[in-house]
Amino acid sequence: MGFAAPNEIVRLITTRAPAMNNCKIITVTGVHKSGNSWLNALLFDLFNPNQNTSLSRLFCLHDILYAKSQQTAALNSFPLAQLAERLLAPTPQNRFELQQVPEAALDLLAKTIRWNQARRNREYQELDNIRQLLTEYCFAATHEQEAPEVCFIPSKHMPLQTLRRQFPSFQVIWLIRDPRDALVSYFYHAMGALAEHYLADFIELDGARQSWRLRNNWRAEFIQHRMREQLNYYGRCHDNNAVGRLSGGYEFLIKYEQLLDRTTEILQQLFEWVGRPVDSRRVEAAVEKYRFDKLTGSADEKPDSFVRKGIAGEWRAYFQQADTSLFGQHYLDLLVDLGYENDNDWLRNLPNTATHEFALDRFRPRSSAVYASREIWINDETLQRDYPRPFDFSGEATYFDFLLNCQHETMRAWFEKTGQCFDVNRQIEERRSSADELLGY
């Protein structure tokens, strides 16, 4: 089954799996840089008009997966779907028993929530004593929490196949975007979050000098890596028919480009699908609140902002004829299956030289260093207490200053690699008085 034409939104759902405990759980997922954060912000505002305090709003399925992956076999034996559903709707009949799941898992979830609060993610509320509240919420027999009629929980970038397998009762809003635009957007995301797992695309070890250097072919390396990641997400690496099959089931599919053009209309269609009609004035207010120029603070491009531009079709300025060999057949087929191309003729229309470069000078050492220290921060309560806002670079004695001077092996290695390849020291010294510009938040 293929996708509908690009100018139509796919209308799905003829039958729905019953949600557990009569609580309808809605989640949003999409490949990295598909507009997921923007849509989540809109939907949190619409699903929670009064911003009611609820611990269930603190959970993202990625956090649960992360906590589970870090634990021992004791937690691995506990079904992920059951773990998630008990966390999301902890009614008296849906409680944990202490021996069922290690409290260490909840401890790690609490730390991950704190990290997301520190990043000022809109999905997470400001609550103190997260670990204590989390334990009480899940285990205490005297603490009652009525399951909501509709529970909205982001899954961010979890592949649709995983959601279907692990959470069959969830109703999924699936957001897709032209993979080429998502690739360009991801580059600028990487420049502000250049943690260790991104570095291999850009740097290599000079065997003769035993020092790190910038790859001569970093552009092609990055593009090909991101294409592989996108193919993995869509399940297309080894199965030509996998993407077409994804449109069956109980999902509501939205194209990012359509959401940009017809935001209010599509959001109203979405709420009709959920079975919870919403007043058009509330939708229009949320759309106005989260307009891209308001999120970036400017009608022009904000190169250091997380949301940056949000436009469609930007990829045309970044690719050139020399890139045609990078697009393998699976990727070309993916563009057709998603409805962004009818065939491969667009390759012939690429210019000889791209009008825009993937600009390495957009690298932001401060925010990237903080992202590189994620595991250090979330596992150190002293750091969490001393630097509750690690991404705040104003004033003296910031968390970044601590990282510059700490002797942690991970950070020493990160500064060595990026320092030789991106000239970090020069950027830090020349722009020390304009830290906010480096961060871009």
C-alpha positions as CSV (number, residue, x, y, z in Angstrom):
1,M,0.0,0.0,0.0
2,G,1.5,3.3,-1.1
3,F,1.2,6.8,0.3
4,A,-1.4,9.3,-0.9
5,A,-0.4,12.2,-3.2
6,P,1.7,14.9,-1.5
7,N,-1.3,17.4,-1.3
8,E,-3.5,15.0,0.6
9,I,-3.4,13.9,4.2
10,V,-3.7,10.2,4.7
11,R,-7.0,9.3,6.3
12,L,-6.5,6.1,8.4
13,I,-8.2,4.3,11.2
14,T,-11.3,2.2,10.5
15,T,-10.8,0.2,13.7
16,R,-8.9,1.0,16.8
17,A,-7.3,-1.3,19.4
18,P,-8.9,-0.8,22.8
19,A,-6.6,1.4,25.0
20,M,-5.8,-0.1,28.4
21,N,-8.0,0.9,31.3
22,N,-10.2,2.9,29.0
23,C,-7.4,5.5,28.8
24,K,-6.8,6.5,25.2
25,I,-3.0,7.0,24.8
26,I,-1.9,9.2,21.9
27,T,1.7,9.5,20.9
28,V,3.7,11.3,18.2
29,T,6.7,10.0,16.4
30,G,8.8,11.0,13.4
31,V,12.4,10.7,12.1
32,H,14.9,13.2,13.5
33,K,14.3,16.8,12.5
34,S,10.9,16.1,11.0
35,G,9.2,18.8,13.0
36,N,8.5,16.5,16.0
37,S,9.3,19.1,18.7
38,W,7.1,21.7,17.1
39,L,4.1,19.3,16.8
40,N,4.6,18.1,20.3
41,A,4.6,21.7,21.6
42,L,1.4,22.4,19.8
43,L,-0.3,19.2,21.0
44,F,0.8,19.6,24.6
45,D,-0.8,23.0,24.6
46,L,-4.0,21.7,23.1
47,F,-4.2,18.5,25.2
48,N,-3.4,20.3,28.4
49,P,-5.0,23.7,28.2
50,N,-4.8,24.2,32.0
51,Q,-1.2,22.8,32.2
52,N,-2.4,20.5,35.0
53,T,0.3,18.9,37.1
54,S,0.6,15.3,36.2
55,L,3.7,13.1,36.4
56,S,2.6,11.3,33.4
57,R,3.4,14.4,31.3
58,L,7.0,13.9,32.3
59,F,7.5,10.7,30.5
60,C,8.7,10.3,27.0
61,L,8.9,6.7,25.6
62,H,12.6,7.4,24.7
63,D,13.3,8.0,28.4
64,I,11.7,4.6,29.3
65,L,13.7,2.8,26.6
66,Y,16.9,4.5,27.8
67,A,16.3,3.5,31.4
68,K,15.5,0.0,30.4
69,S,18.6,-0.3,28.2
70,Q,20.8,0.7,31.1
71,Q,19.4,-1.8,33.6
72,T,20.1,-5.4,34.4
73,A,18.3,-8.5,33.3
74,A,15.9,-8.0,36.2
75,L,14.3,-5.1,34.3
76,N,14.9,-6.6,30.9
77,S,12.5,-9.4,31.9
78,F,9.8,-6.9,32.6
79,P,7.8,-6.2,29.4
80,L,8.5,-2.7,28.1
81,A,4.8,-2.1,27.2
82,Q,3.7,-3.0,30.7
83,L,6.4,-0.8,32.2
84,A,5.3,2.1,30.0
85,E,1.6,1.7,30.5
86,R,1.9,1.5,34.3
87,L,4.0,4.6,34.3
88,L,1.6,6.5,32.0
89,A,-1.6,5.6,33.8
90,P,-0.9,4.4,37.3
91,T,-4.4,3.6,38.5
92,P,-4.7,1.4,41.6
93,Q,-5.2,-1.7,39.5
94,N,-2.2,-0.8,37.4
95,R,0.4,-0.4,40.2
96,F,3.9,-1.7,40.5
97,E,5.1,-3.9,43.2
98,L,8.6,-3.1,44.4
99,Q,10.0,-6.5,43.5
100,Q,8.7,-6.3,40.0
101,V,10.9,-3.5,38.7
102,P,14.2,-2.3,40.3
103,E,13.9,1.1,41.9
104,A,17.2,1.9,40.1
105,A,15.3,2.0,36.9
106,L,13.0,4.7,38.3
107,D,16.1,6.5,39.7
108,L,17.6,6.6,36.2
109,L,14.3,7.8,34.8
110,A,14.2,10.6,37.3
111,K,17.7,11.7,36.3
112,T,16.8,11.6,32.6
113,I,13.7,13.7,33.4
114,R,16.0,16.2,35.1
115,W,18.2,16.4,32.1
116,N,15.3,17.2,29.9
117,Q,14.1,19.8,32.3
118,A,17.7,21.2,32.2
119,R,17.3,21.4,28.4
120,R,14.0,23.2,28.9
121,N,12.1,20.7,26.9
122,R,8.5,21.8,26.6
123,E,7.4,18.2,27.3
124,Y,8.7,18.3,30.8
125,Q,7.4,20.3,33.7
126,E,9.3,21.9,36.5
127,L,8.9,19.5,39.5
128,D,11.2,19.2,42.5
129,N,12.2,15.9,44.2
130,I,11.5,13.9,41.0
131,R,12.9,10.6,42.4
132,Q,10.8,10.7,45.5
133,L,7.6,11.7,43.7
134,L,8.2,9.1,41.0
135,T,8.6,6.3,43.5
136,E,5.5,7.4,45.4
137,Y,3.6,7.7,42.1
138,C,4.4,4.2,41.0
139,F,4.5,2.2,44.3
140,A,2.6,3.9,47.1
141,A,-0.8,2.2,47.8
142,T,-2.2,5.3,49.4
143,H,-1.5,7.5,46.4
144,E,-4.3,7.4,43.9
145,Q,-4.1,8.8,40.4
146,E,-7.2,8.7,38.2
147,A,-6.4,7.7,34.7
148,P,-7.2,10.5,32.2
149,E,-9.6,10.0,29.4
150,V,-6.8,10.9,26.9
151,C,-3.1,10.7,27.8
152,F,-0.7,12.4,25.4
153,I,2.9,11.0,25.5
154,P,5.6,11.8,23.0
155,S,7.7,8.9,21.6
156,K,9.8,11.4,19.6
157,H,11.8,9.3,17.2
158,M,10.8,5.8,17.9
159,P,10.3,3.8,14.7
160,L,6.7,3.0,13.9
161,Q,7.5,-0.7,13.8
162,T,8.7,-0.5,17.4
163,L,5.6,1.3,18.6
164,R,3.4,-1.2,17.0
165,R,5.3,-4.1,18.5
166,Q,5.8,-2.7,22.0
167,F,2.7,-0.5,22.5
168,P,-0.1,-2.0,20.4
169,S,-2.8,-0.1,22.3
170,F,-1.3,3.3,21.5
171,Q,-2.8,5.5,18.8
172,V,0.1,6.9,16.8
173,I,0.4,10.3,15.1
174,W,3.2,9.7,12.5
175,L,4.9,12.8,11.2
176,I,7.0,12.5,8.1
177,R,9.1,15.2,6.3
178,D,11.1,15.2,3.0
179,P,14.2,13.2,4.1
180,R,16.5,15.6,2.3
181,D,15.2,18.6,4.3
182,A,15.5,16.6,7.5
183,L,19.1,15.7,6.5
184,V,20.0,19.4,6.1
185,S,18.3,20.4,9.3
186,Y,20.1,17.6,11.1
187,F,23.5,19.0,10.1
188,Y,22.8,22.2,12.0
189,H,21.4,20.3,14.9
190,A,24.7,18.4,15.0
191,M,26.7,21.6,15.0
192,G,25.0,22.5,18.3
193,A,25.1,19.1,19.8
194,L,28.4,17.6,18.6
195,A,28.6,14.8,21.1
196,E,31.0,11.8,20.7
197,H,28.6,9.8,18.5
198,Y,28.5,12.5,15.9
199,L,32.2,13.2,15.7
200,A,33.2,10.2,13.6
201,D,31.4,11.8,10.6
202,F,33.7,14.8,10.8
203,I,37.1,13.8,12.2
204,E,39.7,11.0,11.9
205,L,42.9,10.0,13.5
206,D,46.1,11.0,11.7
207,G,48.1,7.8,12.1
208,A,51.5,9.4,11.4
209,R,51.0,12.3,13.9
210,Q,48.7,10.4,16.2
211,S,46.4,13.4,16.4
212,W,42.9,14.2,15.3
213,R,42.2,16.0,12.0
214,L,39.1,17.0,10.0
215,R,38.2,14.5,7.4
216,N,38.7,15.6,3.8
217,N,35.5,13.8,2.8
218,W,33.5,14.8,5.9
219,R,30.6,16.2,3.8
220,A,30.0,12.9,2.0
221,E,30.6,10.9,5.2
222,F,27.9,12.9,7.0
223,I,25.4,12.7,4.2
224,Q,25.7,9.0,3.8
225,H,25.5,8.4,7.5
226,R,22.3,10.4,7.8
227,M,20.8,8.6,4.8
228,R,21.6,5.2,6.5
229,E,19.9,6.4,9.7
230,Q,16.8,7.6,7.8
231,L,16.6,4.3,6.0
232,N,16.9,2.4,9.2
233,Y,14.1,4.5,10.7
234,Y,11.8,3.8,7.8
235,G,12.8,0.1,7.7
236,R,13.9,0.3,4.1
237,C,17.5,-1.0,4.2
238,H,16.7,-4.6,3.1
239,D,13.1,-4.7,2.3
240,N,11.7,-2.8,-0.7
241,N,8.1,-3.1,0.4
242,A,8.5,-2.2,4.1
243,V,7.6,1.5,3.9
244,G,4.4,0.8,2.0
245,R,3.2,-1.6,4.6
246,L,3.7,1.1,7.4
247,S,0.5,2.9,6.4
248,G,-1.8,0.1,7.6
249,G,-3.0,0.0,11.2
250,Y,-4.2,2.7,13.5
251,E,-2.0,5.7,12.7
252,F,-2.7,9.2,11.7
253,L,-0.1,10.3,9.2
254,I,0.8,13.9,8.7
255,K,3.3,15.4,6.3
256,Y,5.3,18.2,7.8
257,E,4.9,20.3,4.6
258,Q,1.2,20.0,4.8
259,L,1.3,20.9,8.5
260,L,3.2,24.1,7.6
261,D,0.7,25.1,5.0
262,R,-2.6,24.1,6.7
263,T,-1.7,23.9,10.4
264,T,-5.1,24.7,11.8
265,E,-7.0,22.5,9.4
266,I,-4.8,19.5,10.0
267,L,-4.8,19.9,13.8
268,Q,-8.6,19.9,13.8
269,Q,-8.7,16.8,11.6
270,L,-6.3,15.2,14.1
271,F,-8.5,15.9,17.1
272,E,-11.5,14.6,15.2
273,W,-9.6,11.4,14.7
274,V,-8.7,11.2,18.4
275,G,-12.4,11.6,19.1
276,R,-11.9,14.8,21.1
277,P,-13.1,17.8,19.1
278,V,-11.3,21.0,19.9
279,D,-12.6,24.6,19.5
280,S,-11.1,26.2,16.4
281,R,-10.2,29.3,18.5
282,R,-8.0,27.2,20.8
283,V,-6.3,25.7,17.8
284,E,-5.6,29.1,16.2
285,A,-4.3,30.4,19.5
286,A,-1.8,27.5,19.8
287,V,-0.7,27.9,16.2
288,E,-0.1,31.6,16.8
289,K,1.8,30.8,20.0
290,Y,4.2,28.4,18.3
291,R,4.8,30.2,14.9
292,F,8.3,29.6,13.8
293,D,9.2,33.3,13.8
294,K,8.1,33.5,17.5
295,L,10.1,30.4,18.4
296,T,13.3,31.7,16.7
297,G,12.7,35.3,17.7
298,S,13.0,36.5,14.1
299,A,11.3,36.2,10.7
300,D,14.8,35.6,9.2
301,E,16.9,32.5,9.6
302,K,18.2,31.9,13.1
303,P,21.2,29.7,12.4
304,D,21.9,28.8,16.1
305,S,18.3,28.2,17.1
306,F,17.0,24.6,17.6
307,V,14.1,25.3,15.3
308,R,16.2,27.5,12.9
309,K,14.0,27.9,9.8
310,G,11.3,25.3,9.5
311,I,10.8,25.9,5.8
312,A,10.2,23.2,3.2
313,G,12.4,22.6,0.1
314,E,15.6,24.0,1.6
315,W,17.5,20.9,0.4
316,R,17.6,22.2,-3.1
317,A,20.2,24.8,-2.1
318,Y,22.6,22.2,-0.5
319,F,23.0,19.4,-3.0
320,Q,24.9,19.3,-6.3
321,Q,25.7,17.1,-9.2
322,A,28.6,15.5,-7.4
323,D,26.2,14.2,-4.8
324,T,24.2,12.0,-7.2
325,S,26.5,9.1,-6.5
326,L,25.6,9.3,-2.8
327,F,21.9,8.6,-3.3
328,G,21.6,4.8,-3.4
329,Q,18.6,3.1,-4.9
330,H,16.9,2.4,-1.6
331,Y,17.0,6.1,-0.7
332,L,15.7,7.1,-4.1
333,D,12.9,4.6,-3.7
334,L,12.1,6.0,-0.2
335,L,11.6,9.5,-1.7
336,V,9.1,8.0,-4.2
337,D,7.3,5.9,-1.6
338,L,6.9,8.9,0.8
339,G,5.4,10.9,-2.1
340,Y,8.2,13.5,-2.5
341,E,9.2,12.4,-6.0
342,N,7.6,10.6,-8.8
343,D,10.8,9.2,-10.2
344,N,14.6,9.9,-10.1
345,D,14.5,12.8,-12.7
346,W,15.2,15.3,-9.9
347,L,18.8,14.2,-9.8
348,R,19.4,15.7,-13.3
349,N,18.2,19.1,-12.1
350,L,20.8,19.4,-9.3
351,P,23.1,22.3,-10.0
352,N,26.8,21.8,-10.7
353,T,27.7,23.6,-7.5
354,A,25.4,24.0,-4.5
355,T,24.4,27.5,-3.6
356,H,24.7,26.8,0.1
357,E,27.4,25.0,2.0
358,F,27.1,22.8,5.0
359,A,28.9,25.4,7.1
360,L,31.2,24.0,9.8
361,D,31.6,27.5,11.2
362,R,28.1,27.0,12.7
363,F,29.7,24.7,15.3
364,R,28.8,25.8,18.8
365,P,31.3,24.6,21.3
366,R,29.4,25.5,24.5
367,S,26.2,23.7,23.8
368,S,28.1,20.8,22.1
369,A,30.3,20.3,25.2
370,V,27.2,20.2,27.5
371,Y,25.6,17.5,25.3
372,A,28.9,15.6,25.3
373,S,28.7,15.5,29.1
374,R,25.2,14.2,29.3
375,E,26.1,10.9,31.0
376,I,28.4,12.7,33.5
377,W,25.7,15.2,34.5
378,I,22.7,12.9,34.9
379,N,24.8,10.5,37.1
380,D,26.2,13.2,39.4
381,E,23.8,14.7,41.9
382,T,26.4,17.2,42.9
383,L,26.6,18.6,39.4
384,Q,22.8,18.6,39.2
385,R,22.7,20.6,42.4
386,D,25.6,23.0,41.5
387,Y,24.5,23.5,37.8
388,P,20.8,22.9,37.6
389,R,20.8,24.9,34.2
390,P,23.8,23.5,32.4
391,F,22.8,25.3,29.1
392,D,22.8,28.7,30.8
393,F,26.1,30.3,29.7
394,S,25.5,33.8,31.2
395,G,27.6,35.1,34.1
396,E,30.7,33.6,35.7
397,A,31.4,30.0,36.8
398,T,29.0,28.4,34.3
399,Y,28.7,24.6,33.8
400,F,30.7,25.1,30.6
401,D,33.5,26.7,32.5
402,F,33.5,23.7,34.8
403,L,33.8,21.3,31.8
404,L,36.7,23.4,30.4
405,N,38.7,22.8,33.6
406,C,37.5,19.4,34.7
407,Q,39.8,16.4,34.4
408,H,37.1,13.9,33.4
409,E,38.5,11.6,30.7
410,T,35.5,11.8,28.4
411,M,35.6,15.6,28.3
412,R,39.3,15.8,28.0
413,A,39.1,13.5,24.9
414,W,36.2,15.5,23.5
415,F,38.0,18.8,23.8
416,E,41.1,17.4,22.3
417,K,39.2,16.1,19.2
418,T,37.0,19.1,18.6
419,G,39.8,21.6,19.5
420,Q,42.1,20.3,16.8
421,C,39.4,20.0,14.2
422,F,37.1,23.0,14.9
423,D,39.5,25.5,16.4
424,V,37.4,25.6,19.6
425,N,39.9,27.6,21.7
426,R,39.8,30.5,19.2
427,Q,36.0,30.6,19.1
428,I,35.8,30.5,22.9
429,E,38.3,33.3,23.4
430,E,37.1,35.5,20.6
431,R,33.4,35.2,21.5
432,R,33.5,34.7,25.3
433,S,31.5,38.0,25.8
434,S,28.7,36.7,23.6
435,A,28.0,33.3,25.0
436,D,24.3,33.5,24.2
437,E,25.2,33.8,20.5
438,L,27.1,30.6,20.7
439,L,24.2,28.8,22.4
440,G,21.4,30.1,20.2
441,Y,18.6,29.3,22.7
